[in-house]
Amino acid sequence: MAQPLRPEGIPVYVEDVVITSPGLSGQVEVHPPGAGGMRGPEDSTRAFREALALAALMEQLTVEVTDPDEQDDTGGTRGGGGGAVVELEVPGPGSGFGQVMLYAAEDGSLSWHLPDVAPAEVTSRGGSRRTYHVPRSVVVAEPGAAGSRGVLGAVGTKVFKVLLFPLLDPVLGRVGDFFAARWEEKHRRNMVRWIGPDTLTRPDVPAFTEADWATLGEGPALLLVHGTFAMSHSAFSGLPAEVLAELYRRYGGRVLAIDHFTVSVTPSDNIAWLGRELAGAGALTLDVLTHSRGGLVGRALAERAGELGVPESVTVRNLVMVAGPNAGTALADRDHLSALLDRLTNLIQYVPDNGVTDALGLVLTILKQVAVGAFGGLEGIMSMNPAGESLKAFNHGGASTATYRVIASDFAPPTGSSLGRIARDAATDYVFGTVANDLVVPTLGSYQLPDTPGFPVAEPLVLPASAGVDHSSYFANPLVSAALLDWLPGE
C-alpha cells in the first residue's frame, strides 16, 4: 500500500524498505518480484527482461515513487534538485549474492547504483542491509519528447529496482577479475564474415572459408570494424539500405566485417588475430570503415600490420573512423566505469531490438565486476583510457600510407531527451566538463592528436549540436551517408 513521502526528511518505512527524501514529496510503494501491478508503469521491454535473465540478474524488489514533486523550504514546488539525494535502505542480498540498483528517472533515463559498502564487504556481509543514494531531481520529459520511453522507462515516476546476482556463476565461476573476459569468450566470437544488403542485420552469417578469401582478392574490398560491446550485425544496422546497396555495388559485393572481442583484449591483439586469418588471403586492398573503438583497431591494421603479423600483401588504402576514440575517452578510466555503463545502457535501450539483449549482456557482466571491486581483464576498455600507458604508446607508434578520414559529433541532448539527465548537470557534462563530446568520445580527440603520425586529420566531418547525433546514431544522419559515399570509392 502506498504511503506519502516526508519532504521534511523523516524516514518512511514501507515493507522492508526505509526511504528518506528531504525536499521530495510523492507516494511511495514497494512491489515484490514479478508483481503484476508493476508491468504497466514499468513498461520494461522483452529484450531488457531477457538481458537481465541471461545475465542472471534477478529482481529482489522494486520501489516506485508516484507524483514526485520537489519542495522548497516553505513547502512550495521548486525546480531542479541541485545535489540533493534520496536515501534508500533495503534488505541485503543474502549469502552468496551481490546486489545493485537500477534507477529509472521520470523521463525514462537509467542509471546504475552500487550500495554504500566497500567492495571487500560485498562477499562478507551477504545478510546485512544495504543503503543507496540516488539523485533526487525530478526530471519530467516533455510530452512527446524523443527518447522519453525506453526499455525500463516508467515515465512520470521514479522507479528503483533492486537486483540480485549470484557471486558464483555455474559456468563462468566466481565474479571477480576476468569475469567479463570469460563471458566474452563464451558469448562473443572472433570471425570474418560477409556483409550485404540481405545479411547486414543477421547474426548467423557463417565465417569465411578459403573460397571466400579467394573471392575477396578480385578487387578492392570494404572492411567494417565495430566498437565496444557491439557486433557487426548491430553496430552498422543504422546504415541506410540505399547507402549499403551502393557501397556493395561499388565494391563488387566484396564487403566484409570482423566480429571480435572488445572488452578483454587490446586493439593490437584484435589485429594480431586478424593477421593469422589473413595468412592465406593473398594480395588485398582494403578500405576500412570503423565505429568507436573500432577506429583503434583500424589504426592498428593500418599502422602496425607488419609487427602484428599481417601479411605484406595486405594494404589499407582508406580508413574512415566514425566516433573514433583516438585520444581516448575519460569514461574508460577506472573511476568512471560506472558512468560508462550508465551511458551505454541508455544508448543501447534506443537501438534496434536485434542489438539490445546482446549488448546489455556484456554491460551487465561488467557491472557485476565493478560491484565487487574487480577490474582485471578489461584491457580492451582500458586501452581507451587517455591517462593509460597503453594508449600513449599506441599514439606514438608507426605511420601509415592510408588516407585517414574522421566523422565526429558535438552532441547536445535535445530538449526533453532522457539522454540529457544521464549526461549533464546544469548544462555541464559531469565526466567531460565543458569539452564537446558525443556522450562517449570527445569531439576534438577524434581528429586532433599532438605528435601522432597521421594527425590531425584534415577536413573532418564534425556534426554540430543541432544535428542531435550521439555516439550510437551516426549512421542514420544524411551528412554521414554523403561523406561515406564520397570517401569510399570502391573499384
C-alpha positions in Angstrom: 0.0 0.0 0.0 1.4 3.4 -1.0 2.5 5.8 1.7 3.3 9.6 1.5 6.9 10.6 1.4 8.1 13.1 4.1 9.8 16.0 2.4 11.0 17.3 5.8 13.5 14.4 5.8 11.7 12.0 8.2 12.3 8.3 7.2 9.3 6.5 5.8 9.0 2.7 6.4 7.4 0.7 3.7 7.6 -3.1 3.9 11.3 -3.8 4.4 12.4 -0.6 2.8 13.3 2.7 4.5 13.2 5.8 2.3 14.4 9.3 3.3 13.7 12.0 0.8 14.3 15.5 2.1 12.7 18.1 -0.2 10.7 15.5 -2.2 7.0 14.7 -1.8 5.1 11.9 -3.5 3.6 8.5 -2.9 5.9 5.5 -2.3 5.1 1.8 -2.7 7.2 -1.4 -2.7 6.5 -4.1 -5.1 7.7 -7.7 -4.7 9.4 -9.6 -7.6 7.3 -10.1 -10.6 4.3 -8.1 -9.2 1.7 -7.8 -11.9 0.9 -4.2 -10.8 4.3 -3.1 -12.0 4.3 -4.3 -15.6 2.2 -1.4 -16.7 4.0 1.6 -15.1 7.4 0.0 -15.5 6.9 -0.7 -19.2 10.1 -2.9 -19.4 10.6 -4.5 -22.8 11.0 -8.1 -23.6 14.6 -7.5 -24.7 15.6 -5.9 -21.5 14.0 -8.7 -19.4 15.8 -11.2 -21.5 19.1 -9.5 -21.0 18.6 -9.5 -17.2 17.7 -13.1 -17.2 20.6 -14.2 -19.4 23.0 -12.2 -17.1 21.4 -14.0 -14.0 20.2 -10.7 -12.5 17.1 -11.3 -10.5 14.6 -8.8 -9.2 14.6 -8.6 -5.4 12.1 -5.7 -5.1 11.0 -2.5 -6.8 10.4 0.8 -5.1 8.0 3.1 -7.0 7.5 6.8 -6.3 4.5 8.3 -8.0 3.6 12.0 -8.3 7.2 13.1 -7.3 7.5 16.8 -6.6 10.4 18.8 -5.2 9.5 21.2 -2.4 11.2 24.4 -1.3 11.7 25.4 2.3 8.2 26.7 2.6 6.6 23.6 1.2 6.1 25.0 -2.3 7.2 23.4 -5.6 10.7 24.2 -6.8 12.6 23.3 -9.9 15.9 21.5 -10.1 17.3 19.4 -7.3 20.8 20.6 -7.0 22.9 17.9 -5.4 20.3 16.5 -3.1 19.7 12.8 -2.9 17.1 10.2 -1.9 18.4 7.6 0.5 17.0 4.0 0.3 17.8 1.3 2.8 16.9 -2.2 1.6 17.4 -5.8 2.7 20.7 -7.3 1.8 21.1 -9.8 -1.0 21.7 -12.8 1.2 24.7 -15.1 1.4 26.3 -15.8 -1.9 24.7 -12.9 -3.8 25.7 -9.4 -4.9 23.3 -6.5 -5.2 22.9 -3.4 -7.4 20.2 -0.9 -8.0 18.8 0.3 -11.3 17.2 3.8 -11.2 14.7 4.9 -13.8 14.0 8.6 -13.6 10.8 10.3 -14.6 12.0 10.8 -18.2 12.9 7.1 -18.7 16.7 7.6 -18.3 18.6 4.8 -16.5 21.5 4.8 -14.1 23.2 2.0 -12.1 24.0 2.5 -8.4 26.1 0.5 -6.0 25.5 0.2 -2.3 27.4 2.2 0.3 29.7 -0.6 1.3 33.3 -1.2 0.4 33.9 -3.8 -2.3 35.6 -6.1 0.2 32.4 -6.2 2.2 30.3 -7.4 -0.7 31.1 -11.1 -0.1 31.3 -10.9 3.7 28.1 -9.1 4.5 25.6 -11.0 2.4 22.9 -10.9 5.1 23.2 -7.2 6.1 21.1 -4.3 4.8 22.2 -2.0 2.0 22.0 1.7 1.6 21.8 3.5 -1.7 21.9 7.3 -2.5 20.2 8.4 -5.7 19.7 11.9 -7.2 16.5 13.5 -6.0 15.9 15.7 -9.0 12.6 15.4 -10.8 13.3 15.3 -14.5 9.9 15.0 -16.3 10.2 14.7 -20.0 8.2 17.0 -22.2 5.1 15.4 -23.8 6.1 13.5 -26.9 9.8 14.2 -26.4 12.0 11.7 -28.3 13.5 9.1 -26.1 11.0 9.6 -23.2 10.3 5.9 -23.1 13.0 3.2 -23.1 13.4 -0.4 -22.0 12.5 0.4 -18.4 11.0 3.8 -18.7 8.3 4.4 -16.1 7.5 7.9 -17.5 6.4 10.3 -14.8 7.5 8.2 -11.8 10.7 7.2 -10.1 11.5 3.5 -10.1 14.2 2.0 -8.1 14.7 -1.7 -9.0 16.9 -3.7 -6.6 18.6 -6.6 -8.4 20.5 -9.7 -7.2 23.1 -11.8 -8.9 25.0 -14.9 -7.7 28.6 -14.4 -6.9 29.4 -17.8 -8.3 28.3 -18.5 -11.9 27.8 -22.2 -12.7 29.6 -21.8 -16.0 31.9 -18.8 -15.6 33.0 -19.2 -12.0 33.3 -16.6 -9.3 32.5 -13.0 -10.1 35.8 -11.1 -9.9 38.8 -10.2 -12.1 38.5 -11.6 -15.6 34.8 -12.5 -15.2 33.8 -10.3 -18.2 36.7 -11.8 -20.2 35.3 -15.3 -19.5 31.8 -14.1 -20.6 33.2 -12.6 -23.8 35.0 -15.9 -24.6 31.7 -17.8 -24.2 29.3 -15.3 -25.8 31.4 -13.4 -28.4 33.3 -14.6 -31.4 36.4 -13.8 -33.5 35.4 -14.3 -37.1 35.4 -12.7 -40.5 32.0 -12.6 -42.3 30.3 -11.1 -45.3 28.1 -8.0 -45.1 25.4 -7.4 -47.7 22.0 -5.8 -48.2 20.3 -9.1 -47.1 22.7 -10.1 -44.3 23.7 -6.8 -42.6 21.5 -7.4 -39.5 21.8 -11.1 -39.4 23.9 -12.6 -36.6 24.0 -16.1 -38.1 26.2 -15.4 -41.2 29.0 -18.1 -41.3 32.7 -17.4 -41.0 34.9 -17.0 -44.1 36.1 -20.1 -45.9 39.2 -20.4 -48.2 36.8 -19.8 -51.2 35.7 -16.5 -49.6 39.2 -15.3 -49.2 39.9 -16.0 -52.9 36.8 -14.0 -53.9 37.9 -11.1 -51.8 41.2 -10.7 -53.7 39.4 -9.9 -57.0 39.4 -6.2 -56.3 39.4 -3.6 -53.5 37.3 -4.6 -50.6 35.4 -2.7 -47.8 36.1 -3.9 -44.2 33.7 -2.9 -41.4 35.0 -2.9 -37.8 32.6 -2.5 -34.9 33.2 -0.9 -31.5 33.0 -1.8 -27.8 30.1 -4.1 -26.6 28.8 -4.4 -30.2 28.9 -6.9 -33.0 28.8 -6.3 -36.7 25.1 -7.0 -37.2 24.1 -4.4 -34.6 26.9 -1.8 -34.9 26.2 -0.9 -38.6 22.4 -1.6 -38.6 21.7 2.1 -38.9 23.3 2.3 -42.4 20.5 3.3 -44.8 19.6 0.5 -47.2 20.4 2.6 -50.2 23.8 3.5 -48.9 24.8 -0.1 -48.2 23.4 -1.1 -51.6 25.6 1.5 -53.3 28.7 0.5 -51.4 28.0 -3.1 -52.1 27.8 -2.3 -55.8 31.0 -0.2 -55.8 33.0 -3.0 -54.2 31.5 -5.7 -56.4 30.0 -7.4 -53.3 33.3 -7.5 -51.5 32.1 -6.1 -48.2 33.1 -7.9 -45.1 33.3 -7.4 -41.3 35.2 -8.7 -38.4 33.5 -9.7 -35.2 36.0 -9.5 -32.4 36.4 -9.2 -28.6 36.3 -5.6 -27.4 36.5 -5.8 -23.6 39.2 -8.3 -22.7 41.9 -7.7 -25.4 43.6 -4.6 -26.9 43.1 -3.3 -30.5 46.6 -4.6 -31.3 45.5 -8.1 -30.1 42.5 -7.9 -32.4 44.7 -7.3 -35.4 47.2 -9.9 -34.4 44.3 -12.4 -34.5 43.2 -11.0 -37.9 46.7 -11.3 -39.2 46.5 -15.1 -38.7 43.2 -15.2 -40.5 44.8 -13.3 -43.4 47.7 -15.6 -43.8 46.3 -17.3 -46.9 44.3 -14.5 -48.3 46.8 -13.3 -50.9 47.0 -9.7 -52.1 44.3 -7.4 -50.7 43.5 -3.7 -50.9 41.2 -2.7 -48.1 39.1 0.4 -47.4 38.1 0.3 -43.7 35.0 1.8 -42.1 35.0 1.8 -38.3 32.8 2.8 -35.4 34.0 3.8 -31.9 36.8 1.6 -30.5 36.9 0.0 -34.0 38.9 3.1 -35.1 41.8 2.0 -32.9 41.5 -1.5 -34.4 41.6 0.0 -37.9 44.6 2.1 -37.0 46.4 -0.9 -35.7 45.8 -2.6 -39.1 47.0 0.5 -41.0 49.9 1.4 -38.8 51.3 -1.8 -37.3 50.4 -4.5 -39.8 53.9 -5.9 -40.0 54.7 -6.1 -36.3 51.3 -7.7 -35.7 51.7 -10.5 -38.3 49.6 -9.1 -41.1 50.9 -10.2 -44.5 52.8 -7.6 -46.5 50.3 -8.3 -49.4 47.5 -6.6 -47.4 47.2 -2.8 -47.9 44.9 -0.3 -46.2 44.0 2.4 -48.8 41.4 4.5 -46.9 40.5 4.4 -43.2 37.2 6.1 -42.2 36.8 6.5 -38.4 33.3 7.3 -37.1 33.4 8.4 -33.4 36.9 7.1 -33.0 38.4 7.5 -29.5 41.8 8.3 -30.9 42.7 10.5 -27.9 40.8 8.1 -25.6 37.7 8.7 -23.5 37.6 9.6 -19.9 34.8 7.0 -19.5 37.5 4.3 -19.9 39.1 5.4 -16.7 38.6 3.0 -13.8 36.9 5.8 -11.7 34.4 6.4 -14.5 33.4 2.8 -15.4 30.0 3.2 -13.7 29.3 6.3 -15.8 30.3 4.4 -19.0 27.9 1.6 -18.1 25.1 4.2 -17.5 25.7 5.9 -20.8 25.9 2.7 -22.8 22.7 1.3 -21.1 20.9 4.5 -22.1 22.2 4.4 -25.7 21.5 0.7 -26.0 17.9 1.0 -25.0 17.1 3.0 -28.1 18.9 0.9 -30.7 17.0 -1.7 -32.8 15.8 -4.7 -30.9 18.4 -7.0 -32.5 21.1 -5.4 -30.5 19.6 -4.8 -27.1 19.8 -8.2 -25.4 23.2 -8.9 -26.8 24.9 -5.6 -25.9 23.3 -5.4 -22.5 24.5 -8.8 -21.6 28.1 -7.6 -21.7 27.2 -4.3 -19.9 25.6 -6.3 -17.1 28.5 -8.6 -16.8 31.0 -5.8 -16.4 28.6 -4.2 -13.9 29.0 -7.3 -11.7 32.7 -6.9 -11.8 32.5 -3.3 -10.8 30.0 -4.1 -8.0 32.6 -6.4 -6.3 35.5 -4.0 -6.9 37.2 -6.1 -9.6 38.8 -4.5 -12.6 41.1 -7.2 -14.1 40.6 -8.5 -17.6 39.2 -5.2 -19.0 42.2 -4.4 -21.2 40.0 -3.7 -24.2 38.2 -0.9 -22.4 41.3 0.4 -20.6 43.1 0.7 -24.0 40.9 3.8 -24.5 42.0 5.4 -21.2 43.6 8.8 -22.0 45.9 8.5 -19.0 46.8 4.9 -19.6 50.3 3.9 -20.9 48.7 1.6 -23.5 47.1 4.5 -25.4 50.0 6.8 -25.0 52.3 4.2 -26.6 49.7 3.4 -29.3 49.6 7.1 -30.3 53.3 7.4 -30.7 53.8 4.4 -32.9 54.2 3.9 -36.7 52.9 5.9 -39.6 50.6 4.7 -42.3 50.2 5.4 -46.0 46.4 5.1 -45.7 44.2 8.2 -46.1 42.5 9.0 -42.8 39.0 10.4 -42.6 37.1 11.2 -39.4 33.4 11.8 -38.5 32.8 13.2 -35.1 29.9 14.9 -33.3 29.3 17.7 -30.8 26.2 16.3 -29.2 23.8 18.3 -27.1 20.7 16.4 -25.8 17.5 17.7 -27.4 15.1 19.4 -25.1 13.2 16.8 -23.1 15.6 14.0 -24.1 16.3 11.4 -21.4 19.9 11.4 -22.5 20.2 14.8 -21.0 19.7 13.7 -17.5 22.3 10.9 -17.7 25.0 13.1 -19.2 24.5 16.6 -17.9 24.1 18.6 -14.7 23.4 22.3 -15.1 24.5 22.1 -18.8 27.9 20.7 -17.8 28.8 17.1 -18.5 29.8 15.5 -15.2 32.5 13.4 -16.9 33.8 15.7 -19.8 33.1 19.1 -18.2 32.6 21.6 -21.0 34.6 19.6 -23.6 32.5 18.9 -26.6 31.7 15.2 -27.0 29.1 12.7 -28.4 28.4 11.3 -24.9 31.2 8.8 -25.1 34.1 10.3 -27.2 35.5 13.8 -27.1 34.9 15.6 -30.4 38.4 17.0 -30.9 40.0 13.8 -29.7 38.8 12.0 -32.8 41.0 14.0 -35.2 43.4 16.2 -33.2 46.3 14.3 -31.6 49.7 16.0 -30.9 52.8 14.3 -32.0 50.9 11.4 -33.6 51.6 10.3 -37.2 48.6 10.9 -39.5 47.1 13.5 -37.2 45.5 16.0 -37.1 43.2 14.6 -39.8 42.3 17.1 -42.4 38.8 18.2 -43.2 36.9 16.1 -40.6 33.1 16.0 -40.7 32.1 17.4 -37.4 28.3 17.2 -36.8 27.0 20.2 -34.9 24.9 20.0 -31.7 21.9 20.9 -33.8 22.2 17.6 -35.6 21.4 15.7 -32.4 23.8 12.8 -33.2 25.0 10.8 -30.2 27.6 8.0 -30.1 25.1 5.4 -31.3 23.2 7.3 -34.0 25.8 8.5 -36.6 24.8 6.2 -39.4 21.2 7.5 -39.6 22.4 11.0 -40.4 22.3 12.0 -44.1 25.6 14.0 -43.8 27.3 10.8 -42.7 25.8 8.9 -45.7 27.1 11.6 -48.1 30.6 11.5 -46.6 30.8 7.7 -46.8 29.8 7.8 -50.4 32.4 10.5 -51.1 35.2 8.8 -49.3 34.7 5.1 -50.1 35.3 4.8 -53.9 35.1 1.0 -54.4 36.8 -0.2 -57.6 
